[in-house]
């Protein structure tokens, strides 16, 4: 379970960083998902920051799960 949560945290953080980088610099056009979702148009930075915060929270939860299993 810990590895799954760590992988999910990585994906969330990577998508958030990709969304912010794409908005400001135009990078990550091929694998970023936030700029492809229509209803997030105009809110890409907020969605990216939310994904980063959510990824950090899921990463912290994975540490709690690892401690609880011991």
PyMOL CGO cylinders between C-alpha atoms (Angstrom):
from pymol import cmd
from pymol.cgo import CYLINDER

trace = [
    CYLINDER, 0.00, 0.00, 0.00, 2.88, 2.34, 0.81, 0.3, 1, 1, 1, 1, 1, 1,
    CYLINDER, 2.88, 2.34, 0.81, 4.43, 1.91, -2.64, 0.3, 1, 1, 1, 1, 1, 1,
    CYLINDER, 4.43, 1.91, -2.64, 1.09, 2.59, -4.34, 0.3, 1, 1, 1, 1, 1, 1,
    CYLINDER, 1.09, 2.59, -4.34, 0.60, 5.80, -2.37, 0.3, 1, 1, 1, 1, 1, 1,
    CYLINDER, 0.60, 5.80, -2.37, 4.18, 6.88, -3.10, 0.3, 1, 1, 1, 1, 1, 1,
    CYLINDER, 4.18, 6.88, -3.10, 3.61, 6.28, -6.82, 0.3, 1, 1, 1, 1, 1, 1,
    CYLINDER, 3.61, 6.28, -6.82, 0.35, 8.25, -6.70, 0.3, 1, 1, 1, 1, 1, 1,
    CYLINDER, 0.35, 8.25, -6.70, 2.10, 11.08, -4.86, 0.3, 1, 1, 1, 1, 1, 1,
    CYLINDER, 2.10, 11.08, -4.86, 4.82, 11.16, -7.53, 0.3, 1, 1, 1, 1, 1, 1,
    CYLINDER, 4.82, 11.16, -7.53, 2.25, 11.30, -10.33, 0.3, 1, 1, 1, 1, 1, 1,
    CYLINDER, 2.25, 11.30, -10.33, 0.30, 14.09, -8.63, 0.3, 1, 1, 1, 1, 1, 1,
    CYLINDER, 0.30, 14.09, -8.63, 3.41, 16.17, -7.97, 0.3, 1, 1, 1, 1, 1, 1,
    CYLINDER, 3.41, 16.17, -7.97, 4.75, 15.61, -11.49, 0.3, 1, 1, 1, 1, 1, 1,
    CYLINDER, 4.75, 15.61, -11.49, 1.44, 16.65, -13.06, 0.3, 1, 1, 1, 1, 1, 1,
    CYLINDER, 1.44, 16.65, -13.06, 1.26, 19.71, -10.82, 0.3, 1, 1, 1, 1, 1, 1,
    CYLINDER, 1.26, 19.71, -10.82, 4.79, 20.81, -11.66, 0.3, 1, 1, 1, 1, 1, 1,
    CYLINDER, 4.79, 20.81, -11.66, 4.10, 20.09, -15.33, 0.3, 1, 1, 1, 1, 1, 1,
    CYLINDER, 4.10, 20.09, -15.33, 0.96, 22.24, -15.25, 0.3, 1, 1, 1, 1, 1, 1,
    CYLINDER, 0.96, 22.24, -15.25, 2.75, 25.19, -13.65, 0.3, 1, 1, 1, 1, 1, 1,
    CYLINDER, 2.75, 25.19, -13.65, 5.76, 24.87, -15.96, 0.3, 1, 1, 1, 1, 1, 1,
    CYLINDER, 5.76, 24.87, -15.96, 3.51, 24.60, -19.02, 0.3, 1, 1, 1, 1, 1, 1,
    CYLINDER, 3.51, 24.60, -19.02, 1.58, 27.70, -18.02, 0.3, 1, 1, 1, 1, 1, 1,
    CYLINDER, 1.58, 27.70, -18.02, 4.61, 29.89, -17.40, 0.3, 1, 1, 1, 1, 1, 1,
    CYLINDER, 4.61, 29.89, -17.40, 7.18, 28.47, -19.83, 0.3, 1, 1, 1, 1, 1, 1,
    CYLINDER, 7.18, 28.47, -19.83, 5.31, 26.36, -22.39, 0.3, 1, 1, 1, 1, 1, 1,
    CYLINDER, 5.31, 26.36, -22.39, 7.14, 23.16, -21.43, 0.3, 1, 1, 1, 1, 1, 1,
    CYLINDER, 7.14, 23.16, -21.43, 5.61, 19.72, -20.96, 0.3, 1, 1, 1, 1, 1, 1,
    CYLINDER, 5.61, 19.72, -20.96, 3.12, 19.92, -23.82, 0.3, 1, 1, 1, 1, 1, 1,
    CYLINDER, 3.12, 19.92, -23.82, 2.99, 16.19, -24.43, 0.3, 1, 1, 1, 1, 1, 1,
    CYLINDER, 2.99, 16.19, -24.43, 2.42, 14.63, -21.01, 0.3, 1, 1, 1, 1, 1, 1,
    CYLINDER, 2.42, 14.63, -21.01, 0.73, 17.31, -18.94, 0.3, 1, 1, 1, 1, 1, 1,
    CYLINDER, 0.73, 17.31, -18.94, -2.95, 16.69, -18.37, 0.3, 1, 1, 1, 1, 1, 1,
    CYLINDER, -2.95, 16.69, -18.37, -4.17, 19.87, -16.69, 0.3, 1, 1, 1, 1, 1, 1,
    CYLINDER, -4.17, 19.87, -16.69, -3.96, 22.07, -19.79, 0.3, 1, 1, 1, 1, 1, 1,
    CYLINDER, -3.96, 22.07, -19.79, -5.94, 19.49, -21.79, 0.3, 1, 1, 1, 1, 1, 1,
    CYLINDER, -5.94, 19.49, -21.79, -8.98, 19.54, -19.49, 0.3, 1, 1, 1, 1, 1, 1,
    CYLINDER, -8.98, 19.54, -19.49, -11.45, 22.10, -20.82, 0.3, 1, 1, 1, 1, 1, 1,
    CYLINDER, -11.45, 22.10, -20.82, -13.17, 23.24, -17.64, 0.3, 1, 1, 1, 1, 1, 1,
    CYLINDER, -13.17, 23.24, -17.64, -9.80, 24.13, -16.06, 0.3, 1, 1, 1, 1, 1, 1,
    CYLINDER, -9.80, 24.13, -16.06, -9.12, 26.70, -18.76, 0.3, 1, 1, 1, 1, 1, 1,
    CYLINDER, -9.12, 26.70, -18.76, -7.85, 29.81, -17.02, 0.3, 1, 1, 1, 1, 1, 1,
    CYLINDER, -7.85, 29.81, -17.02, -7.24, 27.95, -13.76, 0.3, 1, 1, 1, 1, 1, 1,
    CYLINDER, -7.24, 27.95, -13.76, -4.21, 25.89, -14.77, 0.3, 1, 1, 1, 1, 1, 1,
    CYLINDER, -4.21, 25.89, -14.77, -1.89, 27.41, -12.17, 0.3, 1, 1, 1, 1, 1, 1,
    CYLINDER, -1.89, 27.41, -12.17, -4.38, 26.90, -9.33, 0.3, 1, 1, 1, 1, 1, 1,
    CYLINDER, -4.38, 26.90, -9.33, -5.02, 23.31, -10.45, 0.3, 1, 1, 1, 1, 1, 1,
    CYLINDER, -5.02, 23.31, -10.45, -1.27, 22.66, -10.67, 0.3, 1, 1, 1, 1, 1, 1,
    CYLINDER, -1.27, 22.66, -10.67, -0.62, 24.04, -7.20, 0.3, 1, 1, 1, 1, 1, 1,
    CYLINDER, -0.62, 24.04, -7.20, -3.54, 21.99, -5.87, 0.3, 1, 1, 1, 1, 1, 1,
    CYLINDER, -3.54, 21.99, -5.87, -2.06, 18.84, -7.42, 0.3, 1, 1, 1, 1, 1, 1,
    CYLINDER, -2.06, 18.84, -7.42, 1.33, 19.57, -5.84, 0.3, 1, 1, 1, 1, 1, 1,
    CYLINDER, 1.33, 19.57, -5.84, -0.22, 20.09, -2.40, 0.3, 1, 1, 1, 1, 1, 1,
    CYLINDER, -0.22, 20.09, -2.40, -2.35, 16.97, -2.80, 0.3, 1, 1, 1, 1, 1, 1,
    CYLINDER, -2.35, 16.97, -2.80, 0.70, 14.97, -3.86, 0.3, 1, 1, 1, 1, 1, 1,
    CYLINDER, 0.70, 14.97, -3.86, 2.62, 16.10, -0.78, 0.3, 1, 1, 1, 1, 1, 1,
    CYLINDER, 2.62, 16.10, -0.78, -0.36, 15.15, 1.40, 0.3, 1, 1, 1, 1, 1, 1,
    CYLINDER, -0.36, 15.15, 1.40, -0.59, 11.70, -0.17, 0.3, 1, 1, 1, 1, 1, 1,
    CYLINDER, -0.59, 11.70, -0.17, 3.16, 11.28, 0.30, 0.3, 1, 1, 1, 1, 1, 1,
    CYLINDER, 3.16, 11.28, 0.30, 2.77, 12.13, 3.97, 0.3, 1, 1, 1, 1, 1, 1,
    CYLINDER, 2.77, 12.13, 3.97, -0.10, 9.67, 4.24, 0.3, 1, 1, 1, 1, 1, 1,
    CYLINDER, -0.10, 9.67, 4.24, 2.10, 6.95, 2.78, 0.3, 1, 1, 1, 1, 1, 1,
    CYLINDER, 2.10, 6.95, 2.78, 4.55, 7.50, 5.63, 0.3, 1, 1, 1, 1, 1, 1,
    CYLINDER, 4.55, 7.50, 5.63, 1.71, 7.19, 8.14, 0.3, 1, 1, 1, 1, 1, 1,
    CYLINDER, 1.71, 7.19, 8.14, 0.59, 3.94, 6.50, 0.3, 1, 1, 1, 1, 1, 1,
    CYLINDER, 0.59, 3.94, 6.50, 4.13, 2.58, 6.71, 0.3, 1, 1, 1, 1, 1, 1,
    CYLINDER, 4.13, 2.58, 6.71, 4.32, 3.39, 10.44, 0.3, 1, 1, 1, 1, 1, 1,
    CYLINDER, 4.32, 3.39, 10.44, 0.88, 1.91, 11.12, 0.3, 1, 1, 1, 1, 1, 1,
    CYLINDER, 0.88, 1.91, 11.12, 1.80, -1.41, 9.49, 0.3, 1, 1, 1, 1, 1, 1,
    CYLINDER, 1.80, -1.41, 9.49, 4.90, -1.89, 11.66, 0.3, 1, 1, 1, 1, 1, 1,
]
cmd.load_cgo(trace, "trace")
